[in-house]
Amino acid sequence: MLIEKIAMAGTLESSDAQVTVEPGKGLELNIQSSVLNQYGRQIKSTVLETLNRLEVKDARVTVVDKGALDCTLKARVECAVFRSCDQSESNIPWGGVIND
């Protein structure tokens, strides 16, 4: 998928994550988390795996994690990507591209 504009999903509430995607060259990932030392590799892996599954090649992605579970991170990344290319207004392919 092509990231066409800046889009955001999620909140800064406890147990959530706020994900922002914007157009970029290559994949640039910035993660902020109070548990970065303990779970930084897992957060990065989950985000990159989700972007790969959605075939996002060029984007600047910022994740502000507040203790989100992997399933929440996946949902926030998916939502931000779909919003960035206006696909969230049409039929989202739940169970298609998004399958694990």
All heavy atoms as an XYZ file, in Angstrom:
757
protein
N       0.837     -1.178      0.000
C       0.000      0.000      0.000
C       0.878      1.235      0.000
O       1.939      1.252      0.611
C      -0.903      0.021      1.218
C      -1.973     -1.002      1.215
S      -3.073     -0.747      2.624
C      -4.347     -1.860      2.138
N       0.393      2.249     -0.623
C       1.103      3.512     -0.706
C       0.555      4.482      0.338
O      -0.653      4.730      0.391
C       0.941      4.113     -2.108
C       1.618      5.449     -2.343
C       3.131      5.304     -2.218
C       1.241      5.974     -3.713
N       1.435      5.003      1.178
C       1.042      5.991      2.179
C       0.906      7.329      1.460
O       1.896      7.877      0.984
C       2.074      6.079      3.312
C       2.306      4.710      3.959
C       1.671      7.128      4.338
C       1.072      4.078      4.569
N      -0.319      7.836      1.367
C      -0.592      9.047      0.601
C      -0.580     10.315      1.436
O      -0.296     11.398      0.923
C      -1.941      8.911     -0.106
C      -1.968      7.777     -1.110
C      -3.344      7.558     -1.724
O      -4.279      8.318     -1.398
O      -3.477      6.618     -2.519
N      -0.937     10.199      2.714
C      -1.007     11.383      3.575
C      -0.771     10.966      5.020
O      -0.781      9.777      5.339
C      -2.359     12.072      3.435
C      -3.531     11.192      3.856
C      -4.861     11.878      3.628
C      -5.998     10.967      4.080
N      -7.301     11.537      3.809
N      -0.580     11.944      5.876
C      -0.389     11.671      7.300
C      -1.693     11.153      7.890
O      -2.765     11.699      7.625
C       0.058     12.937      8.045
C       1.414     13.402      7.532
C       0.112     12.690      9.546
C       1.869     14.724      8.113
N      -1.590     10.088      8.676
C      -2.767      9.537      9.349
C      -2.352      8.996     10.708
O      -1.201      8.593     10.915
C      -3.396      8.438      8.505
N      -3.310      8.979     11.622
C      -3.041      8.556     12.987
C      -4.140      7.620     13.474
O      -5.297      7.744     13.067
C      -2.982      9.792     13.893
C      -2.616      9.510     15.317
S      -2.673     10.993     16.344
C      -1.547     12.070     15.492
N      -3.763      6.710     14.364
C      -4.734      5.829     15.010
C      -4.272      5.590     16.442
O      -3.076      5.545     16.717
C      -4.846      4.508     14.265
N      -5.219      5.446     17.333
C      -4.901      5.145     18.722
C      -4.940      6.370     19.612
O      -5.219      7.483     19.171
N      -4.654      6.122     20.893
C      -4.676      7.182     21.902
C      -3.415      7.095     22.748
O      -2.606      6.187     22.592
C      -5.901      7.043     22.835
O      -5.724      5.882     23.660
C      -7.192      6.926     22.057
N      -3.290      8.028     23.661
C      -2.176      8.005     24.604
C      -2.606      7.496     25.970
O      -1.944      7.732     26.977
C      -1.566      9.412     24.716
C      -0.941      9.946     23.426
C      -0.483     11.383     23.611
C       0.205      9.066     22.970
N      -3.720      6.775     25.984
C      -4.221      6.178     27.221
C      -3.377      4.964     27.597
O      -2.727      4.349     26.748
C      -5.681      5.740     27.055
C      -6.642      6.868     26.753
C      -6.791      7.844     27.897
O      -6.810      7.401     29.062
O      -6.890      9.042     27.627
N      -3.427      4.588     28.847
C      -2.715      3.408     29.316
C      -3.180      2.171     28.549
O      -4.361      2.032     28.224
C      -2.983      3.219     30.813
O      -2.303      2.095     31.291
N      -2.267      1.280     28.224
C      -2.524      0.026     27.496
C      -2.912      0.249     26.037
O      -3.504     -0.625     25.420
C      -3.598     -0.822     28.191
O      -3.192     -1.126     29.501
N      -2.589      1.405     25.485
C      -2.878      1.695     24.088
C      -1.590      2.176     23.426
O      -0.537      2.236     24.058
C      -3.966      2.767     23.969
C      -4.673      2.779     22.618
O      -4.241      2.033     21.716
O      -5.636      3.545     22.462
N      -1.677      2.504     22.157
C      -0.548      3.070     21.422
C      -1.097      4.041     20.398
O      -2.181      3.832     19.857
C       0.252      1.972     20.732
N      -0.365      5.096     20.150
C      -0.735      6.052     19.113
C       0.257      5.868     17.969
O       1.468      5.994     18.158
C      -0.671      7.472     19.646
C      -1.187      8.506     18.667
C      -1.152      9.886     19.290
O      -0.075     10.438     19.516
N      -2.323     10.425     19.584
N      -0.264      5.523     16.799
C       0.574      5.267     15.626
C       0.292      6.332     14.579
O      -0.864      6.581     14.233
C       0.289      3.863     15.052
C       1.082      3.625     13.770
C       0.601      2.784     16.085
N       1.355      6.946     14.093
C       1.252      7.940     13.034
C       2.060      7.453     11.842
O       3.203      7.010     12.010
C       1.815      9.300     13.495
O       1.157      9.686     14.701
C       1.609     10.372     12.441
N       1.450      7.491     10.662
C       2.163      7.147      9.432
C       2.135      8.350      8.506
O       1.168      9.107      8.491
C       1.563      5.906      8.717
C       1.684      4.677      9.583
C       0.127      6.125      8.313
N       3.217      8.520      7.771
C       3.292      9.600      6.794
C       4.187      9.151      5.645
O       4.985      8.230      5.803
C       3.780     10.894      7.431
C       5.041     10.789      8.232
C       5.315     12.055      9.026
O       5.580     13.107      8.407
O       5.268     11.985     10.258
N       4.027      9.788      4.490
C       4.852      9.399      3.346
C       6.341      9.534      3.666
O       6.749     10.397      4.434
C       4.446     10.391      2.259
C       3.084     10.863      2.657
C       3.075     10.854      4.158
N       7.127      8.653      3.091
C       8.563      8.688      3.310
C       9.287      7.883      2.251
O       8.651      7.270      1.385
N      10.575      7.858      2.334
C      11.417      7.055      1.441
C      11.962      5.900      2.260
O      12.661      6.120      3.250
C      12.563      7.889      0.892
C      12.107      9.091      0.098
C      12.351      8.871     -1.368
C      12.166     10.156     -2.129
N      10.995     10.211     -2.913
N      11.643      4.678      1.874
C      12.020      3.529      2.687
C      11.175      3.504      3.941
O      10.249      4.303      4.102
N      11.467      2.595      4.846
C      10.738      2.535      6.115
C      11.584      3.168      7.205
O      12.717      2.760      7.446
C      10.423      1.086      6.493
C       9.205      0.464      5.848
C       9.045     -0.983      6.292
C       7.951      1.246      6.144
N      11.013      4.165      7.855
C      11.661      4.821      8.985
C      10.746      4.643     10.183
O       9.587      5.060     10.153
C      11.857      6.303      8.670
C      12.564      7.063      9.756
C      12.664      8.545      9.434
O      12.780      8.886      8.238
O      12.602      9.348     10.376
N      11.251      4.011     11.228
C      10.438      3.693     12.402
C      11.000      4.382     13.630
O      12.186      4.266     13.934
C      10.406      2.171     12.607
C       9.598      1.617     13.762
C       8.131      2.041     13.674
C       9.707      0.105     13.793
N      10.126      5.103     14.345
C      10.493      5.771     15.584
C       9.553      5.264     16.669
O       8.332      5.413     16.544
C      10.380      7.292     15.423
C      10.714      8.028     16.694
O      11.345      7.492     17.596
N      10.274      9.271     16.773
N      10.115      4.657     17.705
C       9.306      4.099     18.788
C       9.636      4.813     20.090
O      10.803      4.931     20.457
C       9.563      2.584     18.959
C       9.228      1.841     17.672
C       8.764      2.035     20.135
C       9.655      0.381     17.679
N       8.584      5.260     20.776
C       8.724      5.833     22.111
C       7.892      4.972     23.050
O       6.714      4.731     22.780
C       8.207      7.264     22.136
C       8.926      8.194     21.188
C       8.192      9.515     21.058
O       7.485      9.948     21.962
N       8.346     10.154     19.909
N       8.513      4.497     24.114
C       7.791      3.630     25.045
C       8.492      3.639     26.394
O       9.720      3.647     26.463
C       7.741      2.192     24.513
O       7.126      1.331     25.451
N       7.690      3.598     27.441
C       8.264      3.522     28.788
C       8.841      2.130     29.054
O       9.594      1.942     29.999
C       7.202      3.869     29.835
O       6.104      2.987     29.711
N       8.488      1.168     28.230
C       8.997     -0.203     28.388
C       9.897     -0.592     27.208
O      10.027     -1.756     26.870
C       7.835     -1.216     28.557
C       7.110     -0.993     29.874
C       6.862     -1.146     27.394
N      10.525      0.419     26.601
C      11.354      0.182     25.423
C      12.508     -0.784     25.720
O      12.803     -1.660     24.904
C      11.894      1.507     24.888
C      12.529      1.463     23.508
C      11.500      1.027     22.464
C      13.090      2.817     23.136
N      13.133     -0.647     26.889
C      14.244     -1.539     27.231
C      13.806     -2.994     27.347
O      14.546     -3.895     26.976
C      14.911     -1.098     28.533
C      15.672      0.199     28.373
O      16.114      0.533     27.281
N      15.817      0.938     29.458
N      12.607     -3.221     27.849
C      12.121     -4.592     28.033
C      11.482     -5.155     26.765
O      11.656     -6.330     26.447
C      11.083     -4.661     29.169
C      11.616     -4.295     30.523
C      11.464     -2.815     30.841
O      11.300     -1.970     29.957
N      11.533     -2.493     32.121
N      10.702     -4.346     26.040
C       9.882     -4.867     24.940
C      10.128     -4.184     23.597
O       9.380     -4.405     22.651
C       8.396     -4.740     25.301
C       8.028     -5.527     26.533
C       7.762     -4.883     27.732
C       7.962     -6.906     26.494
C       7.432     -5.601     28.875
C       7.642     -7.631     27.630
C       7.374     -6.976     28.812
O       7.055     -7.689     29.928
N      11.163     -3.377     23.509
C      11.430     -2.633     22.277
C      11.565     -3.517     21.046
O      11.007     -3.216     19.988
N      12.283     -4.632     21.166
C      12.446     -5.527     20.012
C      11.125     -6.136     19.576
O      10.857     -6.272     18.386
C      13.453     -6.630     20.322
C      14.888     -6.162     20.140
C      15.845     -7.266     20.396
N      16.097     -7.221     21.836
C      16.763     -8.113     22.521
N      17.267     -9.146     21.927
N      16.947     -7.976     23.805
N      10.282     -6.493     20.540
C       8.981     -7.079     20.211
C       8.059     -6.044     19.574
O       7.350     -6.341     18.617
C       8.316     -7.666     21.464
C       6.974     -8.300     21.204
C       7.035     -9.491     20.250
O       8.008    -10.227     20.244
N       6.013     -9.654     19.433
N       8.063     -4.829     20.082
C       7.244     -3.756     19.500
C       7.687     -3.512     18.057
O       6.860     -3.470     17.144
C       7.363     -2.456     20.334
C       6.750     -2.658     21.721
C       6.694     -1.289     19.618
C       7.072     -1.549     22.717
N       8.994     -3.377     17.848
C       9.528     -3.142     16.502
C       9.157     -4.285     15.564
O       8.708     -4.063     14.436
C      11.046     -2.989     16.565
C      11.686     -2.742     15.223
C      13.188     -2.562     15.345
C      13.809     -2.322     13.988
N      15.260     -2.121     14.083
N       9.316     -5.509     16.029
C       8.994     -6.683     15.212
C       7.520     -6.707     14.821
O       7.180     -6.961     13.665
C       9.354     -7.958     15.987
O       8.939     -9.094     15.300
N       6.648     -6.433     15.763
C       5.202     -6.436     15.503
C       4.823     -5.362     14.486
O       4.062     -5.617     13.551
C       4.413     -6.223     16.809
O       4.717     -7.301     17.702
C       2.920     -6.177     16.565
N       5.361     -4.161     14.645
C       5.056     -3.058     13.733
C       5.573     -3.370     12.331
O       4.841     -3.235     11.344
C       5.619     -1.722     14.259
C       5.485     -0.622     13.222
C       4.915     -1.323     15.557
N       6.830     -3.805     12.221
C       7.410     -4.102     10.912
C       6.718     -5.275     10.229
O       6.496     -5.255      9.015
C       8.913     -4.378     11.045
C       9.768     -3.161     11.398
C      11.219     -3.577     11.589
C       9.645     -2.074     10.345
N       6.344     -6.280     10.996
C       5.616     -7.427     10.444
C       4.264     -6.990      9.883
O       3.859     -7.425      8.802
C       5.418     -8.469     11.554
C       4.640     -9.684     11.158
C       4.432    -10.591     12.371
O       5.439    -11.002     12.976
O       3.259    -10.864     12.722
N       3.572     -6.115     10.587
C       2.265     -5.624     10.132
C       2.424     -4.773      8.876
O       1.660     -4.921      7.919
C       1.575     -4.820     11.254
O       1.493     -5.639     12.427
C       0.180     -4.396     10.841
N       3.415     -3.894      8.857
C       3.664     -3.075      7.668
C       4.025     -3.950      6.468
O       3.554     -3.715      5.353
C       4.781     -2.071      7.937
C       4.470     -0.950      8.922
C       5.743     -0.212      9.314
C       3.421     -0.003      8.358
N       4.815     -4.974      6.704
C       5.195     -5.895      5.632
C       3.972     -6.627      5.086
O       3.809     -6.771      3.875
C       6.239     -6.893      6.144
C       6.739     -7.796      5.059
O       7.099     -7.342      3.975
N       6.770     -9.083      5.342
N       3.107     -7.080      5.976
C       1.899     -7.801      5.561
C       0.977     -6.898      4.732
O       0.307     -7.359      3.812
C       1.166     -8.329      6.796
C       0.152     -9.399      6.472
C      -0.413    -10.090      7.704
N      -0.955     -9.182      8.685
C      -0.425     -8.950      9.887
N       0.683     -9.532     10.260
N      -1.001     -8.123     10.719
N       0.993     -5.605      5.037
C       0.181     -4.640      4.292
C       0.919     -4.106      3.064
O       0.400     -3.239      2.368
C      -0.226     -3.472      5.205
C      -1.169     -3.840      6.348
C      -1.315     -2.669      7.311
C      -2.517     -4.284      5.828
N       2.118     -4.615      2.835
C       2.948     -4.231      1.690
C       3.274     -2.745      1.661
O       3.278     -2.104      0.616
C       2.309     -4.693      0.382
C       2.133     -6.196      0.308
C       1.451     -6.679     -0.955
O       1.087     -5.848     -1.810
O       1.296     -7.898     -1.083
N       3.554     -2.189      2.830
C       3.987     -0.801      2.946
C       5.505     -0.797      2.833
O       6.202     -1.424      3.641
C       3.548     -0.182      4.291
C       4.129      1.217      4.455
C       2.034     -0.155      4.390
N       6.019     -0.114      1.825
C       7.466     -0.082      1.562
C       8.094      1.263      1.922
O       9.246      1.319      2.316
C       7.740     -0.362      0.077
C       7.122     -1.631     -0.443
C       7.898     -2.844     -0.030
C       7.367     -4.075     -0.749
N       7.004     -5.142      0.119
N       7.343      2.341      1.744
C       7.856      3.690      1.977
C       6.956      4.427      2.959
O       5.830      4.772      2.619
C       7.918      4.475      0.659
C       8.870      3.836     -0.338
O      10.031      3.635      0.032
O       8.453      3.551     -1.468
N       7.464      4.657      4.163
C       6.672      5.379      5.159
C       7.548      5.783      6.333
O       8.532      5.116      6.651
C       5.530      4.508      5.670
N       7.163      6.858      6.968
C       7.736      7.256      8.240
C       6.683      6.916      9.289
O       5.559      7.426      9.241
C       8.052      8.749      8.249
C       8.828      9.169      9.468
C       9.272     10.607      9.429
N       9.724     10.982      8.099
C       9.501     12.178      7.560
N       8.832     13.093      8.212
N       9.959     12.456      6.353
N       7.026      6.047     10.223
C       6.070      5.546     11.209
C       6.555      5.918     12.607
O       7.699      5.650     12.965
C       5.915      4.011     11.099
C       4.908      3.497     12.118
C       5.520      3.606      9.684
N       5.662      6.529     13.370
C       5.963      6.875     14.757
C       4.985      6.146     15.662
O       3.773      6.207     15.453
C       5.833      8.400     14.982
O       6.703      9.075     14.073
C       6.198      8.774     16.407
N       5.527      5.453     16.656
C       4.705      4.711     17.616
C       4.989      5.278     19.002
O       6.137      5.312     19.449
C       5.036      3.202     17.604
C       4.211      2.462     18.654
C       4.826      2.609     16.221
N       3.939      5.740     19.671
C       4.042      6.161     21.069
C       3.270      5.111     21.857
O       2.041      5.098     21.864
C       3.468      7.577     21.299
C       3.622      7.969     22.760
C       4.152      8.590     20.388
N       4.022      4.216     22.478
C       3.429      3.064     23.163
C       3.197      3.362     24.635
O       4.049      3.928     25.308
C       4.378      1.866     23.031
C       3.932      0.690     23.867
O       2.821      0.192     23.637
O       4.700      0.286     24.772
N       2.027      2.975     25.093
C       1.678      3.131     26.508
C       1.339      1.767     27.120
O       0.412      1.621     27.899
C       0.477      4.085     26.662
C       0.749      5.489     26.191
C       1.777      6.165     27.074
C       1.978      7.617     26.658
N       2.927      8.303     27.515
N       2.088      0.744     26.699
C       1.879     -0.596     27.249
C       0.893     -1.427     26.462
O       0.242     -2.311     27.013
N       0.789     -1.179     25.156
C      -0.172     -1.893     24.315
C       0.266     -3.334     24.074
O       1.455     -3.630     23.969
C      -0.314     -1.182     22.977
N      -0.712     -4.209     23.983
C      -0.455     -5.597     23.602
C      -0.188     -5.659     22.100
O      -0.519     -4.720     21.358
C      -1.655     -6.468     23.947
C      -2.020     -6.584     25.423
C      -3.324     -7.363     25.585
C      -0.899     -7.239     26.205
N       0.374     -6.770     21.639
C       0.661     -6.938     20.211
C      -0.575     -6.756     19.343
O      -0.508     -6.127     18.287
C       1.257     -8.323     19.944
C       2.719     -8.412     20.333
O       3.289     -7.384     20.748
O       3.295     -9.510     20.205
N      -1.706     -7.313     19.774
C      -2.928     -7.206     18.971
C      -3.367     -5.755     18.829
O      -3.872     -5.342     17.777
C      -4.045     -8.070     19.551
S      -4.469     -7.687     21.256
N      -3.154     -4.950     19.852
C      -3.496     -3.531     19.794
C      -2.548     -2.801     18.851
O      -2.991     -1.979     18.036
C      -3.431     -2.904     21.202
O      -4.318     -3.617     22.065
C      -3.815     -1.438     21.174
N      -1.271     -3.113     18.932
C      -0.299     -2.497     18.018
C      -0.654     -2.801     16.564
O      -0.630     -1.922     15.715
C       1.108     -2.993     18.313
C       1.788     -2.413     19.543
C       3.065     -3.186     19.856
C       2.085     -0.946     19.341
N      -0.971     -4.061     16.278
C      -1.343     -4.454     14.916
C      -2.556     -3.670     14.438
O      -2.581     -3.150     13.325
C      -1.646     -5.952     14.847
C      -0.440     -6.830     14.988
C      -0.854     -8.289     14.977
C       0.321     -9.190     15.279
N      -0.065    -10.605     15.291
N      -3.567     -3.577     15.289
C      -4.795     -2.868     14.915
C      -4.530     -1.391     14.665
O      -5.064     -0.808     13.712
C      -5.855     -3.038     16.008
N      -3.702     -0.774     15.493
C      -3.404      0.649     15.332
C      -2.605      0.904     14.050
O      -2.866      1.872     13.340
C      -2.637      1.186     16.537
C      -3.409      1.108     17.846
C      -4.760      1.744     17.743
N      -5.388      1.829     19.051
C      -6.684      1.902     19.245
N      -7.507      1.897     18.209
N      -7.191      1.999     20.438
N      -1.637      0.054     13.756
C      -0.860      0.209     12.524
C      -1.764      0.034     11.310
O      -1.743      0.834     10.378
C       0.322     -0.781     12.480
C       1.001     -0.768     11.118
C       1.332     -0.464     13.579
N      -2.579     -1.018     11.310
C      -3.496     -1.274     10.195
C      -4.427     -0.095      9.972
O      -4.608      0.370      8.847
C      -4.316     -2.534     10.452
C      -3.510     -3.797     10.394
C      -4.231     -4.997     10.966
O      -5.357     -4.848     11.510
O      -3.667     -6.090     10.886
N      -5.014      0.418     11.042
C      -5.960      1.524     10.939
C      -5.275      2.773     10.385
O      -5.812      3.439      9.493
C      -6.577      1.808     12.303
S      -7.833      3.089     12.267
N      -4.093      3.104     10.886
C      -3.381      4.286     10.403
C      -3.039      4.155      8.920
O      -3.202      5.110      8.152
C      -2.113      4.509     11.226
N      -2.601      2.969      8.507
C      -2.267      2.746      7.096
C      -3.516      2.898      6.230
O      -3.499      3.577      5.199
C      -1.613      1.368      6.884
C      -1.530      1.014      5.401
C      -0.221      1.350      7.515
N      -4.618      2.268      6.632
C      -5.855      2.366      5.849
C      -6.355      3.807      5.785
O      -6.832      4.262      4.747
C      -6.943      1.457      6.407
C      -6.707      0.001      6.112
C      -6.853     -0.949      7.102
C      -6.344     -0.424      4.845
C      -6.645     -2.289      6.830
C      -6.138     -1.757      4.558
C      -6.285     -2.701      5.558
N      -6.241      4.547      6.880
C      -6.660      5.951      6.873
C      -5.782      6.784      5.947
O      -6.252      7.735      5.324
C      -6.601      6.532      8.283
C      -7.725      6.074      9.170
C      -7.600      6.642     10.569
N      -8.739      6.247     11.373
C      -8.835      6.436     12.679
N      -7.846      7.031     13.345
N      -9.901      6.043     13.341
N      -4.509      6.459      5.868
C      -3.577      7.252      5.063
C      -3.857      7.168      3.574
O      -3.462      8.041      2.814
C      -2.136      6.817      5.321
O      -1.853      5.614      4.646
N      -4.530      6.118      3.155
C      -4.843      5.989      1.719
C      -6.353      5.956      1.498
O      -6.829      5.433      0.491
C      -4.149      4.773      1.109
S      -4.437      3.231      1.958
N      -7.099      6.515      2.447
C      -8.558      6.643      2.376
C      -9.283      5.323      2.162
O     -10.402      5.296      1.666
C      -8.974      7.645      1.285
C      -8.630      9.067      1.684
O      -8.690      9.373      2.897
O      -8.310      9.874      0.794
N      -8.655      4.229      2.543
C      -9.321      2.945      2.401
C     -10.253      2.659      3.573
O     -11.110      1.798      3.472
C      -8.299      1.819      2.263
C      -8.769      0.753      1.319
C      -7.725     -0.309      1.095
O      -6.920     -0.594      1.975
N      -7.747     -0.900     -0.062
N     -10.121      3.403      4.662
C     -10.980      3.162      5.816
C     -12.415      3.588      5.550
O     -13.317      3.223      6.285
C     -10.442      3.885      7.059
O     -10.438      5.272      6.862
N     -12.625      4.367      4.485
C     -13.981      4.799      4.134
C     -14.691      3.779      3.249
O     -15.888      3.867      3.024
C     -13.932      6.150      3.433
C     -13.399      7.251      4.336
C     -13.214      8.563      3.615
O     -13.587      8.659      2.436
O     -12.685      9.495      4.247
N     -13.937      2.826      2.723
C     -14.536      1.782      1.879
C     -14.512      0.461      2.635
O     -14.310      0.430      3.834
C     -13.772      1.684      0.561
O     -12.422      1.357      0.817
N     -14.702     -0.616      1.935
C     -14.708     -1.930      2.573
C     -13.287     -2.353      2.927
O     -12.474     -2.617      2.053
C     -15.335     -2.976      1.644
C     -16.815     -2.749      1.479
O     -17.473     -2.259      2.396
N     -17.352     -3.087      0.326
N     -13.001     -2.425      4.202
C     -11.697     -2.875      4.663
C     -11.667     -4.400      4.540
O     -12.598     -5.074      4.956
C     -11.438     -2.430      6.112
C     -11.359     -0.910      6.156
C     -10.164     -3.057      6.653
C     -11.204     -0.333      7.531
N     -10.583     -4.952      3.990
C     -10.523     -6.395      3.760
C     -10.225     -7.200      5.024
O      -9.239     -7.923      5.097
C      -9.393     -6.526      2.738
C      -8.481     -5.389      3.078
C      -9.401     -4.266      3.504
N     -11.068     -7.070      6.050
C     -10.846     -7.824      7.274
C     -10.792     -9.302      6.944
O     -11.615     -9.814      6.197
C     -11.971     -7.577      8.281
C     -12.115     -6.149      8.702
C     -13.191     -5.360      8.495
C     -11.162     -5.333      9.381
N     -12.973     -4.107      8.994
C     -11.734     -4.074      9.542
C      -9.879     -5.560      9.849
C     -11.063     -3.029     10.186
C      -9.218     -4.524     10.472
C      -9.814     -3.271     10.649
N      -9.802     -9.947      7.474
C      -9.667    -11.377      7.229
C      -8.960    -11.680      5.921
O      -8.682    -12.827      5.625
N      -8.640    -10.670      5.132
C      -7.924    -10.864      3.877
C      -6.464    -10.568      4.083
O      -5.702    -11.403      4.541
N      -6.074     -9.357      3.795
C      -4.690     -8.927      3.928
C      -4.244     -8.969      5.374
O      -3.078     -9.143      5.688
C      -4.535     -7.475      3.403
C      -3.080     -7.080      3.318
C      -5.199     -7.299      2.064
N      -5.180     -8.805      6.286
C      -4.858     -8.607      7.687
C      -4.627     -9.913      8.443
O      -4.153     -9.914      9.548
C      -5.984     -7.785      8.366
C      -6.138     -6.483      7.597
C      -5.696     -7.510      9.814
C      -7.312     -5.661      7.990
N      -4.899    -11.038      7.829
C      -4.695    -12.330      8.516
C      -3.277    -12.488      9.026
O      -2.348    -12.026      8.424
C      -5.002    -13.491      7.563
C      -6.465    -13.843      7.546
O      -7.212    -13.440      8.431
N      -6.869    -14.592      6.559
N      -3.153    -13.175     10.141
C      -1.831    -13.511     10.687
C      -1.276    -14.692      9.955
O      -1.892    -15.564      9.521
C      -1.920    -13.838     12.174
C      -1.988    -12.569     13.000
O      -1.425    -11.562     12.552
O      -2.576    -12.615     14.092
